[in-house]
Amino acid sequence: MRKFAREKAQSAMEYLMSYGWAIFIVVILAAAFYGLGLFNPLMFAGRTVTGFQVLGTPIDWELKSADGKFILNLENGRLSTPLTIRTITATIGDQSTSYSPVDLVLKPGESRQIEFETTPVLKPGNAYSIKIAIVYNSGGLDHTEIGTVTGQVN
């Protein structure tokens, strides 16, 4: 009877040791993948844009890591009247940056590149999501257009 209990204990220890090492390796790999940012869903999203129902999606956008500049190419492609951009607010996380151009008028079909500083400055390759609010005047009334752009920092 004593021999049977001893064999059971040895079998249990072998089971725990072999699976213990496997679990340990999985934990180490998960920590390494987390450190590389592989659990960030934005890393796999690429460049996407949502919102901007009235003005239409921006032609292009880019966030530069060296100086934290955000470049946004806007086009008046859907409105048949000129529009005057009052302010553009870019929000990354909980930090917002506003840009107020002086008399920036976009005629129908016209596009402009707008460049302004953002905070925080992110590292190259990091994924970002920027919420953009554009206040513009068209036909004598102020309107607000809201959208989100995502991508990777250059």
N, C-alpha and C positions, 0 to 999 in steps of 0.2 A: 504494500500500500504506500509505503514511504517513497519507493522508487517511482511510482506513477505520479505522485505529487511533484517530485523533483523534475521529471520530464515535462510536466505541464508548465512549471515555472520557467524552465529553460526555453520552452517553445514561446511563451509569452514575451520573454525578454528579447528573443531573436525577432519576433514580430515587431515589438516597439522600436528596436534599434534600426531595423531596415526601413520601416515607414517613417521613423523619426528623422533619418537622414534625408529621405525624399521630401518631407515637409520642410525641413531646414533649407534645402536647395530651392524649393519653390518660393519660400519667403525671401531669400537672397535675390532671386531673379525678379520678383515683384518689386523689391526696393530699387533694383537697378533700372527697371523699366520706368518706374515712377520718377526717378532722378533724371532720366532722359526725356521726360515729358510725354511718354507714349500713352498715358492715361488721360491726356487733355483732348477732348473731342474736337476742339477747333483745329488741332494739328492735322486732322484728316479731312476737314471740310473744304480746304482750298479757298479760293476766292468766291464769295457769295454775296449777294445783295438782296435785301428785302425792303419792302415799303416803297416810298417814292411814287405813289399812285398818280399824282397830277403832273409833276415835272418829268417823270420818267427816270429810269435808273441812270446814275452817273456813267459817263463814257469810260472812265478809268479812275483808279485811286491807288495810292501807294503811301506807306508809312516807312520813313527812313530811320535807321537806327543811329547813324552817326550824329545827327543833329536833332532828331525828334520831329522832323518836319513831316507834315501830312499834306499830300498833294491830291487835290480833287478836281477832276475835269467834269464840269457841268455843261449841259446843253439844254437850250430851250427848244425841245423837239416836239412837244405835244401842245403847247399853247400857241394860238394864232395871234397873240398880242405880245408886245415887248414886256419884259418883267424887270423890276429893279430889286436886286438882292439887298436886303437890309442887314441881316446878320446870319452867320453860320456858326452853330455850336457843335463841337465834337466832344463826345463823352467816352472816355476809356475807363472802365471800372467806375470809380466814384469821383474821378477828376474830370472837370470840364474846362474846355478852352473855347473862347469865342473869337470870332473874326468879324469885324465890321468894315466892309469895303465902302469906299465913298463913291456913290453914284455908279455902281456896277450894273449896267443895263445889258440884258441879253435879248436881242431881237429874235424873232422866230427863226429856228434853224441855226442860230449862232451858238458857239461853245467857247468856254473860257477855262483856263487852268487857274485854280486858286490854291495858294500855298500858305500855310501858317503853322506856327509852332504848337506842339502838343506836349502834354505831360501825362504820364511819366514816359521817359525815354526807355524803350524796350530793346532787348538784345536781338541781334540778327537771327532769323530762323524761328523766333517765337511767334506763336499764333496770336492774333488780336481780333477784337470785335469792337467796332466804333459805332456808337449811336450818333446820328447826325440829324440836327434840326435846322432847317433852312427857313428863315422868315423873309418873304418877298412880297412885293407890291405889284399887282397886276389889275388894271382896270380901276385904279383908285382905291382898292381895298387891300389890306395886308392879309396874307395867308401864311400858314405854317405847313411845311412838308417835312415828314419824319421818316427816317429809314435807318437801316443798319448795314454796314459793310464789314466783311471779315476777310482775312488774308494772313500772310506771313510777313514779318518785318524784313525789309531788304537792308 
